[in-house]
Amino acid sequence: MGKLDGKVAVITGGSSGMALASAELFVEEGAYVYITGRRKEALDEAVELIGRNVTGVQGDAADLADLDRLFETVEREKGSIDVLFASAGTAEAAKLGEITEAHFDNTFGLNTRGTLFTVQKALPLFNDGGSIFMTGSIASVKGWPDYSVYAASKAALHALARVWLYELKDRQIRVNVLSPGQIATPIQDQLFDAKTKAQFEALIPRGKMGRPEEIASVALFLASDDSSFVNGMELAVDGGTSSI
């Protein structure tokens, strides 16, 4: 018997990395999963990899029309949602003095605004007792140079969660933030060269990058009844990086 038997889960940004690993695990644990991604080719590959009990809906979580189409699809096919993992996000470097309006708008537009409206548009379909969690980042507490806008966009999510859990308490819907540390994902390869990745890896007490599967196991915890008494928390999954 799986921990998510009979549940319907939605995972945005689920075509690669941590979110894809989570989608795979959710299906293994009995859920039917909807994943989104901006690139059709990557989304199709993710659906093929998962293999069963999954639907890919192409779209950008920063685009409200795309979000409407996502949840219209879920409503038409399944009628309700039990788990929402709002994971779509972006990260770009820009140091103070070089930050542009476009950089700010793109980062907050997806990481914060997009996450907010993903949650809000999902609510009418949510079953009481469900679980909402969002992808934060330990960058919001570590103060890494060149990532102030990214850090701020992620820090906002915990503030949202603390208010939303109170607003949703009568429906017993939990709201949490999953904040990964340094994880070996395709986006990391796009953002950092080998030297930078080695520097980040050296900050981890075990001296080794995290794996997407290690994030997925915590996502499963937050999605399932195992975390029934966890609400309004920011859970750092970083090998201890943020603690030292």
N, C-alpha and C positions, 0 to 999 in steps of 0.2 A: 504494500500500500504506500503510495507516494504522499509526500507532505502537502502537495497542491492538487490532489485528486479532485477533478470536477471544477477547478477554478479557471477563470478567464483572466489573463494578464496582458497588459499593454506595456511595451518597452520601447521608448523612443530612442533613436540613435542606435538601433539594435543590429545594424548590419556589420559591425566589426568590434574587435576588442572586448572590453569588459562586459558591455551590454549583450554582445552576441554570446559570449560564454554563459551569461546569466540566462539568456533565452534557451540555450541548449539544456541547461540544468533544470529549468522550470518545466520544460517538456518531459524530461526524464522523470520528474517528480509528479507528473500527472496533469499539468496545466495545458490549456490551449492558449497559445501565445500569438499576439499581434506585434510585429516589429515594424519600425519605420526607418527610413534612410533617404538621403537626398539623391544618391546615385543608384539608378535602377540596376545597373550591372552588379554592383556590390550587394544590393538587396536581394536580387535573384540568387546570387551565389550563397548568401546566408540562408535563404529559405531551403535551397537544395541541400546545404550542409546539415541543417536541423532535421530535414527529411519528413517530418510528420507533425500534425497538430500545430501548424504554424501558418500564418498569413502575413505576407509582406505588403505594406501600404506605402508606396513611394510618397515622400513629402518632406517639407522643411518645417521643423518645429517652431521656427520663427515666423512662419506664414500662417495666419489665423484661418485662412480658407483651407489650407492643407490640413490643419488640425480638425476643422469641421468635417472634412471628408473622411479622416481617420475614424472619428467617433461615430459618424453616420454608418460607416462600414461595420464597426463593432456592434452597433445597435441593431442593424439589419440582420447580421449573421448570428449573434449570440445574445443580444438583448441586455446584457449587463456586464459589469467589470468587478472583479474582486481585488486585483492588484494592479497598481500603476507604478512603474519604475521610470521616472522622468529623467532620462540619462543623456539626451542630446545636448551637446555643448561644443564650444570652440575655445581655443587658447592661442593667443598670438602675443609675442613680446613687443613692448613699447615702453621705453623709459620716460620718466618725467621730463618734459621739455620737448619731447618728440611725439606725444600722444595727439592723434588727430580725432576729429569728430567722427569720421568713418570708423576708426578703430574702436572708439568707445561705443558707438551705436551698434556695430556688428556684434561686439562681445556681450553687451547688456541685452541686445535684442534677442539673442538666442539663449544665453545662459540664465538670464533673469526673467525678462519679459516672456520669452517663449516657454519657460518652465511654469511660470505663473498661469498662463492661459492654457497650457496643457492640463494642469490640475483643474482649473476652473471648468473647462469644457468637458472634462471626464466626469465631474461630480453628478450630473443628472443620471448617469448610468451606474453609479457606484452602489454596490450592495452594502448594507449596514454591516459593520464589523470588518470592513476591508482594510487594506494597507496601501498607503501612499508613501513612497520615498523617492528622494531626488539625489542626483550625483553632485556632491560638493567637491571640495579639494582642500588638502592640508595647506595649499598655498595661501589660503585665507588666514592662517595663523602663523605661518613661517616667515613671511616678509621677504620673499625672494626678489632680488632686483629685476626690473623690467617687466614685472607681472602685476603691477598695482591694479590695473583695470580688471584683469582676470580675477585676481584675489577678491576684489570688492564685489564683483558679479556673483561669485560663489558664496561669499560671506552673507550676502542678502538672503540666501536660501534658508539658513537656520533661523533667521528672524521671521521669515514667512511661516516656517514650520511651527514655531512656538505659538503664533497667533492662530493658525489654522487648526491645530489640535483642539484648542479651546472652542473654536467655532463649530467643530465637527464632533464634539464630545457626546452629544445626544445620539449621534448615529454610530458611536463607537468605532469611528474611522481613525486609525493611527497615522501620524505623519512624522517621518524621520528623514535624516540626511545621511547618506553614505559618502564619506570623504576618503577617496583613495590617496595613497602616496605614490611613490615611483613604481609604475607598472609597465612592464614590457608589452607595448601595444603598437599597432601600425602608426598611430598618430604621433607616438613618441619618436619614431624614426623620421617623421616629417619635420618635427620641431627641433630636434637636437642632433648635433654631430656626435661622433664617437667620444670625443674628449668631454663634452658636456654631460653625456649619459654616464660616463665613468665617474664624473664629479658627483652627480646625483646619487649614483649607486653607493658611493663611499659614505654617504650620509646615513645609510640604512644600517642599523646595528648588526644585522646578519651579513652585511656586505654583498647582498644579492638582490636584484630587482624582484618585485612581486610579479605574480603571474595572473592573467585574467581569471583563471579558475579560482584563485584565492579570493578575488572580489566576488565571483559568482556564488561561492558558498555563503558569504555574508549576506548577499542579496536574497538568497533563499531563506536565510534566517529571518530577515526583515519581512519577507513576503508571507511567511508561514505563521502558524499559531505558536511556534517556538518563541516568538518575540511578542507575545500577547501583552506583556507588561512593560514594553519598551515604547515610549511615546515622546515625541518632541526632542529626541536626542540627535546629536551629531556624532556618528560613530566613525572614528578614524581607523582606516585599515591600511596601515603604512609601515608595518614592521617596527614601530617604535620611533620613527623619524621625528614626529612632532613632539615627542616627550623628552628629547634630549637637546 
